[in-house]
Amino acid sequence: MLKYLEQGESPRVVDDQIISPNWCPMVAEAVEHAVARIGNIGHNEWGVYHLTGSDSTTWYEFARLIFEKTSQLWDKPLLVPQAVSSDEYDATAKRLAYSIKNPEKLTRTFGYTLPDWQTQFLQCVNSIQH
């Protein structure tokens, strides 16, 4: 999205796929917390864990927010992505319409919860500003 903003282009973005975006530094912090807890507990808590913040959005709404915040930050004209359906986008890789996972097992086992995706996004934007 940042490439499109720099080039002044308005991309086509699917609006019918539900996601929960996560910021890599917060994901790394959660993994670090879980690994430390495993060491402190003295036994391994094996299994599959889903790590995601709460709440969800569409790729289109996420892209729209990226354009809104970064255009303010970089003093660029506001561009609005073009909302299209998955069928219209015709991507080579097919994606699920709903890809939200439940992080309750991770929270219950390790006592850690990621913030919602909006909070993560704003912290990401704030880190770019400084």
C-alpha positions as CSV (number, residue, x, y, z in Angstrom):
1,M,0.0,0.0,0.0
2,L,2.9,2.3,0.8
3,K,4.3,1.8,-2.7
4,Y,0.9,2.8,-4.2
5,L,0.8,5.9,-2.0
6,E,4.3,6.9,-3.1
7,Q,3.4,6.4,-6.8
8,G,0.0,8.2,-6.3
9,E,-1.9,5.2,-7.5
10,S,-5.2,3.9,-6.1
11,P,-5.1,0.1,-6.0
12,R,-7.9,-2.4,-6.3
13,V,-8.4,-4.2,-3.0
14,V,-10.8,-7.0,-2.1
15,D,-13.7,-6.0,0.2
16,D,-15.1,-9.4,0.9
17,Q,-12.3,-11.1,2.8
18,I,-12.3,-10.8,6.6
19,I,-8.9,-10.5,8.3
20,S,-7.3,-9.6,11.6
21,P,-4.0,-7.9,10.7
22,N,-1.2,-8.0,13.3
23,W,2.0,-6.0,13.6
24,C,5.2,-8.1,13.6
25,P,6.9,-6.5,16.6
26,M,3.8,-7.3,18.7
27,V,3.7,-10.9,17.4
28,A,7.4,-11.2,18.3
29,E,6.6,-9.8,21.8
30,A,3.9,-12.4,22.3
31,V,6.1,-15.3,21.2
32,E,8.9,-14.1,23.5
33,H,6.4,-14.0,26.4
34,A,5.2,-17.5,25.6
35,V,8.7,-18.9,25.4
36,A,9.6,-17.2,28.7
37,R,6.5,-18.7,30.4
38,I,7.4,-22.1,29.1
39,G,10.8,-21.7,30.8
40,N,9.3,-20.5,34.0
41,I,6.6,-23.2,34.2
42,G,9.2,-25.9,33.9
43,H,7.2,-27.9,31.3
44,N,6.3,-27.5,27.7
45,E,2.8,-26.6,26.7
46,W,2.8,-28.2,23.2
47,G,0.1,-27.7,20.7
48,V,-1.2,-25.4,18.1
49,Y,-1.8,-21.8,19.1
50,H,-3.5,-19.0,17.2
51,L,-2.0,-15.6,17.7
52,T,-4.1,-12.6,16.7
53,G,-5.6,-9.5,18.1
54,S,-9.2,-9.0,18.6
55,D,-11.6,-7.5,16.1
56,S,-11.6,-7.9,12.3
57,T,-11.8,-5.9,9.1
58,T,-11.6,-6.4,5.4
59,W,-8.5,-6.0,3.2
60,Y,-10.3,-2.9,1.7
61,E,-10.9,-1.2,5.0
62,F,-7.4,-2.0,6.2
63,A,-6.0,-0.5,3.0
64,R,-8.2,2.6,3.3
65,L,-6.9,3.2,6.8
66,I,-3.3,2.8,5.7
67,F,-3.9,5.4,3.0
68,E,-5.7,7.7,5.4
69,K,-3.0,7.7,8.1
70,T,0.1,7.6,5.9
71,S,-1.2,10.4,3.6
72,Q,-1.5,12.6,6.7
73,L,1.8,11.5,8.0
74,W,3.6,12.1,4.7
75,D,1.5,15.1,3.7
76,K,0.3,13.4,0.5
77,P,-3.0,13.7,-1.2
78,L,-5.5,11.2,0.1
79,L,-6.1,8.3,-2.2
80,V,-9.0,5.9,-1.8
81,P,-8.5,2.3,-2.8
82,Q,-11.0,0.8,-5.2
83,A,-13.2,-1.9,-3.5
84,V,-13.6,-5.1,-5.6
85,S,-14.9,-8.6,-4.9
86,S,-12.5,-11.5,-4.8
87,D,-14.0,-12.7,-8.1
88,E,-13.3,-9.3,-9.7
89,Y,-9.7,-9.3,-8.3
90,D,-9.0,-12.7,-9.7
91,A,-5.9,-13.4,-7.7
92,T,-3.7,-16.3,-8.5
93,A,-3.7,-17.4,-4.9
94,K,-7.2,-18.0,-3.6
95,R,-7.8,-16.8,0.0
96,L,-10.4,-17.7,2.5
97,A,-13.3,-15.3,2.8
98,Y,-13.0,-15.5,6.6
99,S,-9.6,-16.1,8.0
100,I,-10.0,-15.1,11.7
101,K,-8.5,-17.5,14.3
102,N,-9.4,-17.8,17.9
103,P,-6.5,-16.8,20.3
104,E,-8.2,-18.0,23.5
105,K,-5.9,-21.0,24.0
106,L,-2.8,-18.8,23.8
107,T,-4.3,-16.3,26.2
108,R,-5.5,-19.1,28.7
109,T,-2.1,-20.9,28.6
110,F,0.3,-18.0,28.6
111,G,-1.7,-15.1,30.0
112,Y,-1.0,-13.0,26.9
113,T,-3.4,-11.1,24.7
114,L,-2.5,-9.1,21.6
115,P,-4.3,-5.7,21.3
116,D,-6.9,-5.3,18.7
117,W,-5.7,-4.7,15.1
118,Q,-6.5,-1.0,15.2
119,T,-4.3,-0.4,18.3
120,Q,-1.5,-2.4,16.7
121,F,-1.9,-0.4,13.5
122,L,-1.7,3.0,15.3
123,Q,1.4,1.9,17.2
124,C,2.9,0.9,13.9
125,V,2.1,4.3,12.4
126,N,3.4,6.1,15.6
127,S,6.7,4.2,15.3
128,I,7.1,5.5,11.7
129,Q,6.5,9.1,12.8
130,H,9.3,9.1,15.4
